[in-house]
Amino acid sequence: MAIPYDFVIIGGGPGGTPTAMALATAGRRILLVEKGNGLGGTCLFEGCIPSKIFRESARRLRELRESEAFGLRKASSEVQVDWPTILQRKQAILERRSRAALMRITHIGGLDYRQGTARFITPRRIEVITADGTREEIDFDQAIVATGSIPKHPPIEGADLPGVIDSEALLDAEAIPASLGIIGGGPIGVELGQIFHTLGSQVAILEAAPHILGPVDEELSAQLTQDMRTAGIAIETGSRVQAISAHGDGLAIDYRNSAGEERQQVVSTVLLVTGRRPNVDGLGLENTAVAHDTHGISVDAELQTSEPGIYAVGDVVGQPMFAHWATAQGLALARHLLGLPTAFPTPATNSAAIFSDPELAMAGLTEAQARAAGMDVGVARYDFRQDARAQIAGRDNGLLKIVYRKADHGIVGVHALVEGAADLMGEAAILVKTGLPLEAVASAIHPHPTLTESFAVAARMALSQEAMRVGNE
């Protein structure tokens, strides 16, 4: 006989798990189904966390190489990279975090967990198949789909050759590639390209768009591009990959550059990171009225699909695809389903961090996006070359940009390129969410010496310039 639940949640990642916990804590009976080896989703097992673990090893390696500039002399200038130990450390951290997540949900009454695949049989019944083949049919009142995304593989000739891998495979690679040809200059390609370049790979990035990192502020993207090229990473923008073929012991990438010239890049490994697509495979959505396409499951402003009572959150809904965005959507949906006042998150107030070197992070709109939305905006700027903290760290090549409405000085966007930019986005997200004016930032007392005082300095400089402009009119 089918087991009734108030909510079935398919997907135990950063969208599904917090939603399940919030609903169960409020007294609802919940079933959470995850097909992976544990809770955490792509972010924990194949994305955010493992790549940052590798980045931390790369960061420490870079610091060791630069230590003499800080008055620290080593007995040997050669530092060995122990790749197996890096992999072991990664696995230990992933297992620790997954165990902790499972422990948290087991202490919540009314929250059941199944490790297995879930498939809709009807709009109010799913079938769960566990790892041992056990099948179970489960009835529910409402469902939430939070199945995330999977790598998107472009139709390139030779993309199925041995040695052509995606980001998930690279994070489990048995060895550091001698040379890495990266097709795709988005956040994943840039992060992994810099990490493996520091660890010893020769890296070339081929990006079809005019610049790397897509909708990121173009000035910051251009500065990061120059930093990467100076470090020895080859970057070809405006390039179109034609085919991949075997070439001796490696692979050849044939492409047409921005000038229309035929070029070839020979590497030992090709990394395909041309984006991710919503994961709706095998969900049985054909047995419901849930509308979806290559961009994801269609939802309304309250995250309900075209099938009443079935909702969706996170990557499976489409862009933007961030773990924290999925969590924000899930928690907002939980409040809504509990009948509480709810403000659903909007892309205009989202924040994000690209863990490049240096970090590039953002909250809200870029200057170009704000102008496209019809806003008359100004930009407060701060050059981190004048920043005490950045100078002390030896990482002062960076820029802060605060986008604000000229009419009321309300802040609509914050963008930073500097090592530590990711941690600046906590303050930035609050500024954008509340629309606080430059005056509030300028008058707030920021500690010294920190990167965050850049906000106050930039705001004060912009207000002075505005005052001079008004005085001259």
MARKOL-5192 format. One record per residue (C-alpha): residue number from 1; x, y, z. Coordinates in steps of 0.05 Angstrom, whole numbers. Layout:
+-----+--------+--------+--------+
: num :      X :      Y :      Z :
+-----+--------+--------+--------+
: NUM :      X :      Y :      Z :
...
+-----+--------+--------+--------+
END
This chain:
+-----+--------+--------+--------+
: num :      X :      Y :      Z :
+-----+--------+--------+--------+
:   1 :      0 :      0 :      0 :
:   2 :     26 :     69 :    -18 :
:   3 :     54 :    112 :     39 :
:   4 :     25 :    183 :     43 :
:   5 :     70 :    244 :     54 :
:   6 :     54 :    318 :     57 :
:   7 :    114 :    332 :     12 :
:   8 :    161 :    290 :    -30 :
:   9 :    226 :    326 :    -47 :
:  10 :    268 :    296 :   -103 :
:  11 :    341 :    317 :    -97 :
:  12 :    383 :    323 :    -34 :
:  13 :    428 :    380 :    -56 :
:  14 :    431 :    453 :    -32 :
:  15 :    360 :    465 :    -58 :
:  16 :    324 :    403 :    -33 :
:  17 :    356 :    389 :     34 :
:  18 :    345 :    457 :     67 :
:  19 :    274 :    458 :     40 :
:  20 :    260 :    389 :     69 :
:  21 :    288 :    409 :    137 :
:  22 :    248 :    474 :    140 :
:  23 :    182 :    439 :    123 :
:  24 :    195 :    381 :    170 :
:  25 :    215 :    427 :    227 :
:  26 :    147 :    461 :    218 :
:  27 :    112 :    395 :    229 :
:  28 :    101 :    370 :    158 :
:  29 :    114 :    297 :    139 :
:  30 :    169 :    296 :     88 :
:  31 :    204 :    245 :     44 :
:  32 :    272 :    267 :     16 :
:  33 :    299 :    224 :    -41 :
:  34 :    371 :    230 :    -66 :
:  35 :    401 :    184 :   -118 :
:  36 :    474 :    201 :   -103 :
:  37 :    520 :    172 :    -50 :
:  38 :    498 :    223 :      1 :
:  39 :    467 :    291 :     14 :
:  40 :    500 :    352 :    -16 :
:  41 :    487 :    347 :    -91 :
:  42 :    533 :    371 :   -146 :
:  43 :    560 :    428 :   -103 :
:  44 :    589 :    380 :    -51 :
:  45 :    610 :    322 :    -94 :
:  46 :    627 :    348 :   -163 :
:  47 :    629 :    424 :   -160 :
:  48 :    637 :    479 :   -109 :
:  49 :    671 :    442 :    -53 :
:  50 :    721 :    395 :    -88 :
:  51 :    744 :    450 :   -136 :
:  52 :    756 :    497 :    -77 :
:  53 :    795 :    442 :    -41 :
:  54 :    840 :    438 :   -101 :
:  55 :    844 :    514 :   -104 :
:  56 :    867 :    516 :    -32 :
:  57 :    925 :    469 :    -49 :
:  58 :    942 :    513 :   -109 :
:  59 :    939 :    576 :    -67 :
:  60 :    986 :    548 :    -15 :
:  61 :   1033 :    524 :    -69 :
:  62 :   1035 :    594 :    -99 :
:  63 :   1048 :    624 :    -31 :
:  64 :   1106 :    577 :    -20 :
:  65 :   1136 :    597 :    -86 :
:  66 :   1128 :    671 :    -68 :
:  67 :   1152 :    664 :      4 :
:  68 :   1220 :    698 :     -6 :
:  69 :   1184 :    763 :    -23 :
:  70 :   1157 :    761 :     48 :
:  71 :   1225 :    749 :     79 :
:  72 :   1219 :    674 :     85 :
:  73 :   1275 :    633 :     55 :
:  74 :   1267 :    559 :     40 :
:  75 :   1322 :    506 :     41 :
:  76 :   1299 :    485 :    -28 :
:  77 :   1262 :    525 :    -80 :
:  78 :   1229 :    462 :   -107 :
:  79 :   1160 :    444 :    -78 :
:  80 :   1132 :    376 :    -97 :
:  81 :   1058 :    368 :   -112 :
:  82 :   1031 :    304 :    -79 :
:  83 :    968 :    293 :   -121 :
:  84 :    945 :    229 :    -85 :
:  85 :    946 :    266 :    -19 :
:  86 :    905 :    323 :    -49 :
:  87 :    854 :    272 :    -72 :
:  88 :    853 :    239 :     -4 :
:  89 :    842 :    305 :     30 :
:  90 :    785 :    321 :    -18 :
:  91 :    751 :    255 :     -4 :
:  92 :    758 :    263 :     71 :
:  93 :    726 :    332 :     70 :
:  94 :    669 :    309 :     25 :
:  95 :    654 :    249 :     69 :
:  96 :    656 :    292 :    131 :
:  97 :    607 :    342 :    103 :
:  98 :    561 :    289 :     75 :
:  99 :    558 :    252 :    142 :
: 100 :    543 :    317 :    178 :
: 101 :    486 :    333 :    131 :
: 102 :    456 :    263 :    141 :
: 103 :    464 :    270 :    216 :
: 104 :    426 :    336 :    216 :
: 105 :    365 :    308 :    180 :
: 106 :    362 :    244 :    222 :
: 107 :    347 :    286 :    284 :
: 108 :    287 :    320 :    252 :
: 109 :    221 :    285 :    266 :
: 110 :    176 :    273 :    207 :
: 111 :    233 :    274 :    157 :
: 112 :    247 :    208 :    122 :
: 113 :    305 :    197 :     74 :
: 114 :    314 :    147 :     17 :
: 115 :    377 :    138 :    -23 :
: 116 :    352 :    119 :    -92 :
: 117 :    321 :    145 :   -156 :
: 118 :    252 :    175 :   -158 :
: 119 :    204 :    175 :   -217 :
: 120 :    134 :    204 :   -223 :
: 121 :     82 :    151 :   -238 :
: 122 :     25 :    201 :   -232 :
: 123 :     22 :    274 :   -209 :
: 124 :     12 :    249 :   -138 :
: 125 :     53 :    184 :   -136 :
: 126 :    126 :    168 :   -146 :
: 127 :    165 :    104 :   -150 :
: 128 :    231 :    100 :   -112 :
: 129 :    283 :     49 :   -131 :
: 130 :    338 :     41 :    -80 :
: 131 :    409 :     17 :    -94 :
: 132 :    392 :    -55 :    -78 :
: 133 :    335 :    -55 :   -128 :
: 134 :    278 :    -48 :    -78 :
: 135 :    218 :    -13 :   -108 :
: 136 :    170 :     29 :    -68 :
: 137 :    109 :     69 :    -89 :
: 138 :     96 :    132 :    -49 :
: 139 :     36 :    179 :    -49 :
: 140 :     42 :    252 :    -31 :
: 141 :      2 :    316 :    -29 :
: 142 :     55 :    360 :    -61 :
: 143 :    124 :    351 :    -91 :
: 144 :    187 :    393 :   -100 :
: 145 :    237 :    376 :   -155 :
: 146 :    308 :    397 :   -138 :
: 147 :    349 :    351 :   -182 :
: 148 :    402 :    402 :   -202 :
: 149 :    441 :    401 :   -267 :
: 150 :    491 :    359 :   -305 :
: 151 :    548 :    378 :   -353 :
: 152 :    525 :    398 :   -422 :
: 153 :    565 :    363 :   -477 :
: 154 :    568 :    403 :   -542 :
: 155 :    562 :    366 :   -609 :
: 156 :    635 :    370 :   -627 :
: 157 :    666 :    317 :   -671 :
: 158 :    713 :    275 :   -629 :
: 159 :    682 :    296 :   -562 :
: 160 :    675 :    222 :   -545 :
: 161 :    749 :    206 :   -552 :
: 162 :    789 :    180 :   -492 :
: 163 :    820 :    239 :   -457 :
: 164 :    762 :    286 :   -470 :
: 165 :    730 :    296 :   -402 :
: 166 :    682 :    341 :   -364 :
: 167 :    694 :    377 :   -299 :
: 168 :    667 :    320 :   -256 :
: 169 :    718 :    272 :   -287 :
: 170 :    775 :    323 :   -278 :
: 171 :    760 :    329 :   -204 :
: 172 :    772 :    254 :   -198 :
: 173 :    832 :    251 :   -246 :
: 174 :    886 :    200 :   -227 :
: 175 :    941 :    249 :   -246 :
: 176 :    950 :    323 :   -262 :
: 177 :    946 :    331 :   -338 :
: 178 :   1012 :    351 :   -370 :
: 179 :    972 :    399 :   -415 :
: 180 :    900 :    418 :   -412 :
: 181 :    858 :    447 :   -469 :
: 182 :    795 :    477 :   -439 :
: 183 :    735 :    488 :   -485 :
: 184 :    694 :    540 :   -449 :
: 185 :    716 :    603 :   -412 :
: 186 :    660 :    607 :   -361 :
: 187 :    670 :    605 :   -285 :
: 188 :    685 :    530 :   -284 :
: 189 :    736 :    534 :   -341 :
: 190 :    771 :    595 :   -310 :
: 191 :    774 :    566 :   -240 :
: 192 :    799 :    497 :   -261 :
: 193 :    846 :    527 :   -313 :
: 194 :    881 :    570 :   -261 :
: 195 :    882 :    514 :   -209 :
: 196 :    914 :    463 :   -255 :
: 197 :    961 :    514 :   -285 :
: 198 :    988 :    528 :   -215 :
: 199 :    993 :    454 :   -201 :
: 200 :   1035 :    444 :   -263 :
: 201 :    992 :    436 :   -325 :
: 202 :   1002 :    477 :   -388 :
: 203 :    934 :    508 :   -399 :
: 204 :    898 :    538 :   -460 :
: 205 :    827 :    564 :   -457 :
: 206 :    783 :    569 :   -519 :
: 207 :    721 :    612 :   -511 :
: 208 :    670 :    626 :   -566 :
: 209 :    645 :    692 :   -536 :
: 210 :    683 :    758 :   -543 :
: 211 :    708 :    753 :   -471 :
: 212 :    711 :    701 :   -416 :
: 213 :    661 :    696 :   -359 :
: 214 :    600 :    716 :   -399 :
: 215 :    556 :    768 :   -363 :
: 216 :    609 :    788 :   -313 :
: 217 :    629 :    862 :   -312 :
: 218 :    671 :    869 :   -375 :
: 219 :    725 :    913 :   -345 :
: 220 :    738 :    863 :   -289 :
: 221 :    736 :    805 :   -338 :
: 222 :    787 :    841 :   -383 :
: 223 :    833 :    853 :   -324 :
: 224 :    829 :    781 :   -302 :
: 225 :    842 :    758 :   -373 :
: 226 :    906 :    799 :   -375 :
: 227 :    928 :    771 :   -307 :
: 228 :    917 :    700 :   -332 :
: 229 :    955 :    712 :   -396 :
: 230 :   1013 :    744 :   -358 :
: 231 :   1015 :    682 :   -314 :
: 232 :   1024 :    639 :   -376 :
: 233 :    953 :    614 :   -391 :
: 234 :    935 :    619 :   -465 :
: 235 :    866 :    648 :   -476 :
: 236 :    832 :    651 :   -545 :
: 237 :    765 :    688 :   -545 :
: 238 :    719 :    690 :   -605 :
: 239 :    743 :    620 :   -624 :
: 240 :    700 :    565 :   -653 :
: 241 :    721 :    493 :   -641 :
: 242 :    712 :    451 :   -704 :
: 243 :    736 :    382 :   -681 :
: 244 :    778 :    342 :   -633 :
: 245 :    823 :    286 :   -659 :
: 246 :    876 :    238 :   -635 :
: 247 :    947 :    267 :   -643 :
: 248 :   1004 :    221 :   -622 :
: 249 :    996 :    207 :   -548 :
: 250 :    950 :    267 :   -540 :
: 251 :    893 :    304 :   -573 :
: 252 :    888 :    361 :   -624 :
: 253 :    835 :    414 :   -620 :
: 254 :    821 :    446 :   -688 :
: 255 :    788 :    514 :   -683 :
: 256 :    776 :    578 :   -720 :
: 257 :    801 :    640 :   -683 :
: 258 :    768 :    709 :   -679 :
: 259 :    802 :    729 :   -744 :
: 260 :    773 :    669 :   -780 :
: 261 :    840 :    633 :   -784 :
: 262 :    846 :    558 :   -777 :
: 263 :    887 :    539 :   -715 :
: 264 :    904 :    477 :   -676 :
: 265 :    920 :    465 :   -602 :
: 266 :    954 :    400 :   -582 :
: 267 :    944 :    377 :   -510 :
: 268 :    944 :    314 :   -468 :
: 269 :    874 :    325 :   -441 :
: 270 :    813 :    364 :   -466 :
: 271 :    764 :    392 :   -414 :
: 272 :    694 :    407 :   -439 :
: 273 :    661 :    459 :   -396 :
: 274 :    610 :    493 :   -441 :
: 275 :    557 :    498 :   -389 :
: 276 :    508 :    454 :   -352 :
: 277 :    437 :    433 :   -368 :
: 278 :    378 :    421 :   -321 :
: 279 :    374 :    348 :   -298 :
: 280 :    305 :    323 :   -315 :
: 281 :    328 :    255 :   -342 :
: 282 :    287 :    196 :   -317 :
: 283 :    240 :    237 :   -273 :
: 284 :    177 :    213 :   -308 :
: 285 :    154 :    283 :   -321 :
: 286 :    116 :    256 :   -381 :
: 287 :     68 :    226 :   -330 :
: 288 :     52 :    296 :   -305 :
: 289 :     33 :    363 :   -336 :
: 290 :    101 :    393 :   -317 :
: 291 :    126 :    435 :   -375 :
: 292 :    201 :    435 :   -389 :
: 293 :    251 :    446 :   -444 :
: 294 :    326 :    450 :   -453 :
: 295 :    327 :    512 :   -408 :
: 296 :    295 :    475 :   -350 :
: 297 :    228 :    464 :   -316 :
: 298 :    180 :    522 :   -325 :
: 299 :    156 :    553 :   -260 :
: 300 :    115 :    614 :   -241 :
: 301 :    135 :    670 :   -193 :
: 302 :    121 :    623 :   -135 :
: 303 :    162 :    566 :   -164 :
: 304 :    101 :    524 :   -181 :
: 305 :    104 :    484 :   -245 :
: 306 :     48 :    477 :   -296 :
: 307 :     25 :    417 :   -255 :
: 308 :    -11 :    445 :   -193 :
: 309 :     22 :    420 :   -129 :
: 310 :     89 :    405 :   -161 :
: 311 :    144 :    456 :   -151 :
: 312 :    216 :    462 :   -173 :
: 313 :    278 :    499 :   -146 :
: 314 :    351 :    508 :   -163 :
: 315 :    389 :    489 :   -226 :
: 316 :    333 :    446 :   -253 :
: 317 :    294 :    511 :   -264 :
: 318 :    350 :    541 :   -305 :
: 319 :    394 :    602 :   -296 :
: 320 :    424 :    626 :   -251 :
: 321 :    456 :    561 :   -228 :
: 322 :    487 :    572 :   -160 :
: 323 :    483 :    530 :    -96 :
: 324 :    464 :    590 :    -54 :
: 325 :    411 :    610 :   -104 :
: 326 :    379 :    541 :    -99 :
: 327 :    380 :    547 :    -23 :
: 328 :    348 :    616 :    -25 :
: 329 :    293 :    591 :    -71 :
: 330 :    281 :    529 :    -30 :
: 331 :    275 :    567 :     36 :
: 332 :    229 :    619 :      6 :
: 333 :    186 :    564 :    -23 :
: 334 :    182 :    530 :     44 :
: 335 :    157 :    594 :     77 :
: 336 :    106 :    602 :     21 :
: 337 :     81 :    531 :     28 :
: 338 :     74 :    541 :    103 :
: 339 :     30 :    601 :     91 :
: 340 :     81 :    652 :    116 :
: 341 :     95 :    720 :     84 :
: 342 :    147 :    708 :     30 :
: 343 :    192 :    749 :    -14 :
: 344 :    219 :    704 :    -68 :
: 345 :    291 :    718 :    -90 :
: 346 :    303 :    755 :   -154 :
: 347 :    364 :    752 :   -200 :
: 348 :    374 :    827 :   -191 :
: 349 :    392 :    817 :   -118 :
: 350 :    432 :    752 :   -126 :
: 351 :    505 :    749 :   -108 :
: 352 :    560 :    703 :   -135 :
: 353 :    634 :    690 :   -130 :
: 354 :    681 :    663 :   -182 :
: 355 :    741 :    632 :   -146 :
: 356 :    791 :    655 :   -197 :
: 357 :    859 :    682 :   -179 :
: 358 :    845 :    735 :   -156 :
: 359 :    773 :    724 :   -138 :
: 360 :    719 :    759 :   -179 :
: 361 :    653 :    768 :   -142 :
: 362 :    589 :    806 :   -153 :
: 363 :    521 :    824 :   -125 :
: 364 :    464 :    854 :   -164 :
: 365 :    469 :    888 :   -232 :
: 366 :    530 :    907 :   -273 :
: 367 :    533 :    978 :   -300 :
: 368 :    513 :    952 :   -369 :
: 369 :    454 :    912 :   -341 :
: 370 :    429 :    972 :   -301 :
: 371 :    431 :   1018 :   -361 :
: 372 :    396 :    965 :   -404 :
: 373 :    341 :    965 :   -351 :
: 374 :    332 :   1039 :   -362 :
: 375 :    369 :   1064 :   -300 :
: 376 :    411 :   1127 :   -298 :
: 377 :    470 :   1102 :   -258 :
: 378 :    538 :   1123 :   -234 :
: 379 :    597 :   1079 :   -212 :
: 380 :    638 :   1088 :   -149 :
: 381 :    707 :   1059 :   -159 :
: 382 :    764 :   1037 :   -114 :
: 383 :    833 :   1015 :   -138 :
: 384 :    861 :    962 :    -91 :
: 385 :    931 :    985 :   -107 :
: 386 :    919 :   1039 :    -54 :
: 387 :    891 :    988 :     -4 :
: 388 :    933 :    973 :     58 :
: 389 :    906 :    903 :     68 :
: 390 :    917 :    884 :     -5 :
: 391 :    987 :    913 :     -4 :
: 392 :   1004 :    873 :     59 :
: 393 :    979 :    809 :     27 :
: 394 :   1018 :    824 :    -36 :
: 395 :    954 :    819 :    -77 :
: 396 :    937 :    891 :    -94 :
: 397 :    920 :    884 :   -168 :
: 398 :    845 :    893 :   -166 :
: 399 :    785 :    938 :   -171 :
: 400 :    719 :    951 :   -135 :
: 401 :    659 :    980 :   -172 :
: 402 :    594 :   1001 :   -137 :
: 403 :    536 :   1015 :   -185 :
: 404 :    485 :   1065 :   -158 :
: 405 :    424 :   1103 :   -182 :
: 406 :    442 :   1177 :   -192 :
: 407 :    373 :   1200 :   -170 :
: 408 :    376 :   1173 :    -99 :
: 409 :    445 :   1141 :    -95 :
: 410 :    413 :   1074 :    -81 :
: 411 :    461 :   1016 :    -93 :
: 412 :    440 :    966 :   -147 :
: 413 :    506 :    928 :   -158 :
: 414 :    574 :    913 :   -128 :
: 415 :    631 :    881 :   -167 :
: 416 :    701 :    865 :   -142 :
: 417 :    764 :    834 :   -170 :
: 418 :    814 :    822 :   -113 :
: 419 :    836 :    762 :    -72 :
: 420 :    783 :    761 :    -17 :
: 421 :    728 :    788 :    -62 :
: 422 :    683 :    729 :    -45 :
: 423 :    681 :    749 :     28 :
: 424 :    664 :    821 :     10 :
: 425 :    599 :    798 :    -21 :
: 426 :    565 :    788 :     47 :
: 427 :    563 :    864 :     56 :
: 428 :    550 :    874 :    -18 :
: 429 :    489 :    828 :    -18 :
: 430 :    458 :    867 :     39 :
: 431 :    471 :    934 :      5 :
: 432 :    438 :    909 :    -60 :
: 433 :    380 :    874 :    -26 :
: 434 :    362 :    935 :     16 :
: 435 :    381 :    987 :    -37 :
: 436 :    419 :   1028 :     15 :
: 437 :    447 :   1094 :    -11 :
: 438 :    520 :   1112 :    -16 :
: 439 :    512 :   1158 :     43 :
: 440 :    498 :   1099 :     90 :
: 441 :    560 :   1063 :     66 :
: 442 :    603 :   1124 :     70 :
: 443 :    583 :   1139 :    142 :
: 444 :    589 :   1067 :    167 :
: 445 :    653 :   1055 :    206 :
: 446 :    693 :    999 :    172 :
: 447 :    752 :    967 :    208 :
: 448 :    823 :    983 :    185 :
: 449 :    862 :    952 :    154 :
: 450 :    811 :    908 :    117 :
: 451 :    787 :    900 :     46 :
: 452 :    717 :    920 :     66 :
: 453 :    737 :    992 :     81 :
: 454 :    742 :    998 :      5 :
: 455 :    665 :   1005 :      5 :
: 456 :    667 :   1067 :     49 :
: 457 :    725 :   1100 :     11 :
: 458 :    692 :   1087 :    -57 :
: 459 :    625 :   1114 :    -32 :
: 460 :    657 :   1177 :     -3 :
: 461 :    696 :   1191 :    -67 :
: 462 :    633 :   1182 :   -110 :
: 463 :    593 :   1228 :    -66 :
: 464 :    647 :   1281 :    -70 :
: 465 :    647 :   1276 :   -146 :
: 466 :    571 :   1280 :   -148 :
: 467 :    573 :   1342 :   -104 :
: 468 :    624 :   1375 :   -150 :
: 469 :    582 :   1357 :   -211 :
: 470 :    518 :   1387 :   -180 :
: 471 :    557 :   1448 :   -158 :
: 472 :    582 :   1461 :   -229 :
: 473 :    513 :   1455 :   -261 :
+-----+--------+--------+--------+
END
